[in-house]
Amino acid sequence: MTTEVGGHGQAGPLILTDKEKLMSVRPLTPETYYRMPWNLADNAITWLEPTTKCNMFCEGCYRDKDSGRHRPLADVIAELENIKRLRKTDGISIAGGEPLLYPQIVDLVRYVASQGWKPIIITNGSLLTPEIIKELKNAGLVAFTVHVDSHQKRPGWPDKSEKELNELRLKIATMIHEAGECQIATAFNATIYRDTLQDIPLLTRFAQQHQDLIHTMVYILFRTAKRPAHLESYVGGQVVDLSALVYHLDYLQDYEDVTAQEVVDKMREVDPDFEPCAFLNSNEDPRVTKWLISTSVGEKDKVLGYLDGKFSEIIQSFHHLLYGTYMAYTRPCLLNKPHILFPLAIFSQGLRRVFGKWLFNPTLWGKRLYLQNFTIIQPVDILEDGRIGMCDGCPDAMFYQGRLIWKCRLDELLKFGRFIQCAPRS
Ligand code: SF4
C-alpha cells in the first residue's frame, strides 16, 4: 500500500510505501521542546461559559444537551472578578454552549477587553456573519476559534467528510479575514476520532495552504468516559456509574484512544520536517505531551521552516516581562509580520534556519510571511493503575464554586458533586 503526499519544498508528490512510512516514524522528544510555563495561578488563557445553550449537538461535546440557559451578564462579570483574584491570564476563552447565541455577547467581549484581557470566542461558526464579526472587532475581540469537524453533523453539512468541510472552513476564514479587517486571528479546531485520524494529512495540508487566513489549527483527540475493565470508578468511596456522564458514549466502549504521537506521524506524511517546539506534560507523566505545539514561518501556501523551543521560550518570557502574563493568542498584525522577529535568530536556531532561507532567496524579500501554529490536545487519559493523566497547567481551567477546575470534567461535579477517582477492583 502507498500514500501520496506533498511535503513543502518538494517538486511533486512523494509516494511512501508502508515500510517507508514505518521508518519515517520519529518518536516525540519532549526533552527537546520548551515546557510552557503555564500553571494554575499564571496562565495564557482561562475558560468562561456565559451560556450552555447551543444550536448543535456535536458527538464529542462535554456539556449536557438539555441544560441550555443563558447566565445573567452580572453573574458572568462576577465570575471574571473571581478569576482575576485567582489567576493571571492574558486571554479569556468565551465558550459555551454557543457563545454567539448569548444575547449580551458584544457587551461581554467589550467588558473583557476593558479589563486588559484578550477576548477569544470559541464557536461552532454557524452564526457568524460579517455584521457580528465587525461588531465584535469594534468591541475588542482578538480571535475566533471555530470548531468544525465531520462528527458534528452540522445543519446544511450533514455527512460531509473532513475534505468537503474544508470548503466551509475556507468560507469562514475568509469572512473573518475580510469583515475583521485583518485584526482578528482565526483558529480552527477539530475533534479527531480514530476514523478521522486518516484525515490529518489533508487537514494539515489545507491549513498550510492558507497561512494568510488560518493562524492556528487545533486537533483535540476525542475521549469518552471509559476505563480498563480491571478498574472501578468511585466518588467518596462509592462506586459510580459512568453512563450518567454526558461524555460517556455507550457504543464507544471499545474505542481505542488516538495519541499525539499518532497525529504527529500523520502530519509528517504531509511534511516530514514537521517538528513541535513546545508542550504541556501530563500531571502523571512528564514525557506524555498533553498540549503539543508547533510554530512555523511560511509564505501564504508553503512552510519555510519550524521554530524551536528557544523561540517559544523567548516569546513567553518577553511577554511576561512586558505585560505580566504568558501568551497564547495574538492579533494577525504580529502573526503576519514574522520578519520583525528575525533579530531573535541570535538565540533561536529554528529562526536562524528560516532567516537563512529568506536571506539567500531574494524572491522572498518582497513577499509577506506568516506565523502559523498547530496544537494537538490529548485530554484525559486513565492509566492502568487508575491514575488520571490531566494537562499539567491546564490552560482551559474554569471558575466553579470558588475554585479553578478542568473544564473538560465539569460534568462529574454536576452529576456527582466531586471528581471521579479510579482504582483496581478489590
Ligand atoms: S485538563 Fe482538560 S480542560 Fe484542561 S486543557 Fe486539558 S483537556 Fe482541556
Boltz pocket constraint, residues with backbone or C-beta under 6 A from the ligand:
constraints:
  - pocket:
      binder: B
      contacts: [[A, 290], [A, 377], [A, 378], [A, 379], [A, 380], [A, 390], [A, 391], [A, 394], [A, 395], [A, 396], [A, 397], [A, 405], [A, 406], [A, 407], [A, 408], [A, 409]]
      max_distance: 6.0
